[in-house]
Amino acid sequence: MNNNGFSKVLRIILLILSLIITGGLILSILFRGGRLAGFELLSETQSQGPLLPWIATFGGIAVLTLLLLFIAALGALLGKKWLGSLAIILSSILAVVSLLALLGTAAFHLFRYDNFRPLVQGAIELERKLDLEEQVEQKIYDILIGTGNQNLPTTPENTAPQNPLPNAQNQTPPAVGISNEAQRDALEDALERDAELRYIGKTLTEAQQIAANAKESLRVVEENGVDLPITLDYQPGRINVEVMNGVITDLDVEGY
């Protein structure tokens, strides 16, 4: 077999392999795109966006690739090397474009927001924890500032008579109310922090089960951004939750 015959056979083999690989790739794209499009058209969700332009693009690439492969095979059989070479180059480019489109589509559907929702909720929960810890630390600091003056060392500045006269100048406002209020705020923040750790990120069913086991009062006050009609009664310790797509995203504990 001379070089021309060997080159012709090699080109035909390469064309057949290219046809099989590219055809399989395009068919997989079309079938996957068809399934996703059917899901989008039959469902009410629009989170992924319309897929019909993708299907049209893949269909056009498939038709052009098959046409160029046919021209390349025809040119190889007729001995038109330039026609076969040009068709092979163009079909190779389209095959690469199809591969990139497939990878892009797969990445779009694999790495969409729904798959990362647990990570996003975890980050939100961590941010809430840090914010609540900072608030609790601030409340504790306020409590210490409000009650710590009694433990200051004796100095000329803070020395007072042992038996002060009961007049207006020696009477000081009682710090008990301020201290109790600060302690109450710290308690409410601690309860809310504990509730957030247990309920944020849970589904409504899971949260209701947790509340039932803990004998806590739980009610939904907002769902998917819409305020729900609720009673105006006030129950200290009751947990009011906000739900988004069946998952608790925020809550508030009624104070004491």
CORWO-V640946 format. One record per residue. N is the residue number from 1. RES is the residue in three letters. PHI is phi in degrees with one decimal (NA if undefined). NEAR is the number of other C-alpha atoms within 12 Angstrom. Layout:
# CORWO-V640946
[[N;RES;PHI;NEAR] [N;RES;PHI;NEAR]]
This chain:
# CORWO-V640946
[[1;MET;NA;8] [2;ASN;-77.2;8] [3;ASN;-65.4;9] [4;ASN;-64.5;13] [5;GLY;-65.5;14] [6;PHE;-64.5;12] [7;SER;-64.3;17] [8;LYS;-66.1;26] [9;VAL;-63.5;19] [10;LEU;-62.5;17] [11;ARG;-64.1;29] [12;ILE;-64.2;29] [13;ILE;-62.4;17] [14;LEU;-62.6;24] [15;LEU;-65.8;34] [16;ILE;-63.5;21] [17;LEU;-62.4;18] [18;SER;-62.0;32] [19;LEU;-63.9;31] [20;ILE;-65.5;19] [21;ILE;-65.0;24] [22;THR;-66.2;36] [23;GLY;-61.6;31] [24;GLY;-63.9;21] [25;LEU;-62.6;30] [26;ILE;-67.5;36] [27;LEU;-63.2;26] [28;SER;-63.8;26] [29;ILE;-62.6;35] [30;LEU;-66.0;32] [31;PHE;-65.1;20] [32;ARG;-65.1;22] [33;GLY;-62.3;30] [34;GLY;-64.6;25] [35;ARG;-64.3;17] [36;LEU;-65.5;26] [37;ALA;-66.1;25] [38;GLY;-60.5;19] [39;PHE;-63.3;20] [40;GLU;-68.0;19] [41;LEU;-73.5;18] [42;LEU;-87.3;12] [43;SER;-101.1;14] [44;GLU;-93.5;12] [45;THR;-78.6;14] [46;GLN;-129.6;14] [47;SER;-70.9;15] [48;GLN;-91.7;23] [49;GLY;82.7;20] [50;PRO;-68.4;21] [51;LEU;-104.5;27] [52;LEU;-59.9;21] [53;PRO;-60.3;15] [54;TRP;-64.2;27] [55;ILE;-64.2;29] [56;ALA;-62.8;18] [57;THR;-63.3;23] [58;PHE;-64.1;35] [59;GLY;-63.4;27] [60;GLY;-62.7;20] [61;ILE;-62.5;34] [62;ALA;-62.7;33] [63;VAL;-63.0;23] [64;LEU;-64.2;27] [65;THR;-64.6;37] [66;LEU;-62.9;33] [67;LEU;-64.5;22] [68;LEU;-67.2;31] [69;LEU;-65.3;39] [70;PHE;-64.8;26] [71;ILE;-63.8;30] [72;ALA;-64.1;36] [73;ALA;-64.1;35] [74;LEU;-64.7;24] [75;GLY;-64.7;24] [76;ALA;-67.1;31] [77;LEU;-70.2;21] [78;LEU;-84.7;15] [79;GLY;84.3;21] [80;LYS;-86.5;18] [81;LYS;-63.5;22] [82;TRP;-64.6;17] [83;LEU;-67.9;22] [84;GLY;-65.3;29] [85;SER;-64.5;26] [86;LEU;-63.5;21] [87;ALA;-65.8;31] [88;ILE;-64.3;36] [89;ILE;-62.1;21] [90;LEU;-66.0;25] [91;SER;-67.1;34] [92;SER;-65.2;29] [93;ILE;-61.4;21] [94;LEU;-65.3;33] [95;ALA;-64.0;34] [96;VAL;-64.6;22] [97;VAL;-62.1;24] [98;SER;-62.5;35] [99;LEU;-63.7;26] [100;LEU;-63.5;19] [101;ALA;-64.4;27] [102;LEU;-64.1;31] [103;LEU;-63.2;18] [104;GLY;-63.9;17] [105;THR;-64.7;27] [106;ALA;-61.8;18] [107;ALA;-64.5;14] [108;PHE;-63.7;19] [109;HIS;-86.1;21] [110;LEU;-84.8;15] [111;PHE;-110.7;15] [112;ARG;-76.6;16] [113;TYR;-65.9;16] [114;ASP;-59.2;16] [115;ASN;-74.9;14] [116;PHE;-100.3;14] [117;ARG;-58.3;19] [118;PRO;-60.1;18] [119;LEU;-66.8;14] [120;VAL;-64.5;16] [121;GLN;-65.5;25] [122;GLY;-63.9;19] [123;ALA;-65.5;17] [124;ILE;-63.8;21] [125;GLU;-64.1;29] [126;LEU;-63.5;19] [127;GLU;-63.2;18] [128;ARG;-65.2;26] [129;LYS;-60.1;24] [130;LEU;-63.5;17] [131;ASP;-66.2;19] [132;LEU;-67.8;26] [133;GLU;-61.8;23] [134;GLU;-65.3;18] [135;GLN;-65.6;23] [136;VAL;-63.6;27] [137;GLU;-61.4;21] [138;GLN;-66.4;19] [139;LYS;-65.0;27] [140;ILE;-62.0;26] [141;TYR;-62.4;18] [142;ASP;-63.4;23] [143;ILE;-63.6;26] [144;LEU;-64.2;22] [145;ILE;-66.5;18] [146;GLY;-73.1;22] [147;THR;-111.9;21] [148;GLY;-83.7;15] [149;ASN;-66.3;16] [150;GLN;-71.4;14] [151;ASN;-100.9;12] [152;LEU;-71.4;14] [153;PRO;-66.8;11] [154;THR;-73.9;12] [155;THR;-135.9;9] [156;PRO;-57.2;9] [157;GLU;-74.7;8] [158;ASN;-110.4;12] [159;THR;-77.3;14] [160;ALA;-125.1;15] [161;PRO;-59.7;11] [162;GLN;-67.7;7] [163;ASN;-123.7;10] [164;PRO;-70.4;13] [165;LEU;-71.4;12] [166;PRO;-80.9;10] [167;ASN;-111.7;9] [168;ALA;-65.2;9] [169;GLN;-72.1;9] [170;ASN;-88.5;13] [171;GLN;-83.4;13] [172;THR;-114.9;13] [173;PRO;-61.9;10] [174;PRO;-65.4;11] [175;ALA;-91.3;19] [176;VAL;-66.7;15] [177;GLY;-62.6;14] [178;ILE;-63.0;19] [179;SER;-63.1;23] [180;ASN;-64.0;21] [181;GLU;-64.1;20] [182;ALA;-64.8;27] [183;GLN;-65.0;27] [184;ARG;-64.7;24] [185;ASP;-63.0;26] [186;ALA;-63.5;29] [187;LEU;-64.7;27] [188;GLU;-63.3;27] [189;ASP;-64.0;33] [190;ALA;-65.0;28] [191;LEU;-64.3;28] [192;GLU;-67.2;35] [193;ARG;-63.4;31] [194;ASP;-63.3;24] [195;ALA;-66.3;37] [196;GLU;-64.5;35] [197;LEU;-63.5;29] [198;ARG;-91.9;26] [199;TYR;-113.4;36] [200;ILE;-62.5;38] [201;GLY;88.9;34] [202;LYS;-87.5;31] [203;THR;-72.1;24] [204;LEU;-62.9;28] [205;THR;-64.3;19] [206;GLU;-63.0;19] [207;ALA;-64.2;35] [208;GLN;-64.2;26] [209;GLN;-67.2;18] [210;ILE;-62.6;21] [211;ALA;-64.5;24] [212;ALA;-66.1;14] [213;ASN;-67.6;12] [214;ALA;-87.9;14] [215;LYS;56.8;14] [216;GLU;-109.7;23] [217;SER;-92.8;25] [218;LEU;-132.0;32] [219;ARG;-143.6;30] [220;VAL;-93.9;34] [221;VAL;-108.3;27] [222;GLU;-149.4;25] [223;GLU;-134.8;23] [224;ASN;54.5;18] [225;GLY;81.7;17] [226;VAL;-110.5;13] [227;ASP;-69.6;15] [228;LEU;-93.9;16] [229;PRO;-67.8;11] [230;ILE;-131.7;13] [231;THR;-76.7;11] [232;LEU;-95.2;8] [233;ASP;-72.4;8] [234;TYR;-126.2;15] [235;GLN;-124.5;17] [236;PRO;-56.7;20] [237;GLY;93.6;26] [238;ARG;-71.6;26] [239;ILE;-104.7;35] [240;ASN;-100.3;38] [241;VAL;-114.6;39] [242;GLU;-112.4;33] [243;VAL;-116.6;29] [244;MET;-131.1;25] [245;ASN;55.8;18] [246;GLY;81.9;22] [247;VAL;-118.0;27] [248;ILE;-75.1;38] [249;THR;-110.4;38] [250;ASP;-157.8;34] [251;LEU;-154.7;37] [252;ASP;-147.8;31] [253;VAL;-103.4;33] [254;GLU;-67.4;27] [255;GLY;-77.6;22] [256;TYR;-98.9;19]]
